Amino acid sequence: MKTATLNAFEMDLLFQQDPATEGDGGWQGLLVRLQRCCDATTGHIEIPEGDFQRISSYAFDMGKGGYEDRLIKIFGRSFGPRLGR
């Protein structure tokens, strides 16, 4: 389990993902799952290890689609620009 406390900017980026898109694809579902892991009041987030590995994989291994930069902006301050790699 990885833990962090997101700031207001990072939480805004995370919660931009419409929960209705959860079934639309891998990264959409990941962001919606992460929303459920995050306390929207404090920004505290507990990320299961498997989802943390998915964050890194989507950010660096899947090509370019815009969500890569978004993941780095959300989690880079807490876990480094390479997200622990």
Phi, psi and omega in degrees: 000130175254140178235151178202168171237113181281145174274178185299319179298314181294319178295321178301316178297317180296315186276001172292334181290121180293123179303336179293346181270006185307322182270005185279342182170175186299306185289328177296314178298321178299312181297321179292319176300319180294327175301319180290338179275350187255132172281112185293345179273315185260339185084358179292131180228136175245116186253119175301147185306317180299319178290326176297319177296323177294320177304309181297317180296312179295325182288329189235345188245356190252008182094197183243128177210005180101323181290337179300309179296323179298316179297319179293321178294324180287315190248352184296322180296321183280323188241005179093157184297340177257011176052046175084001180282000000 
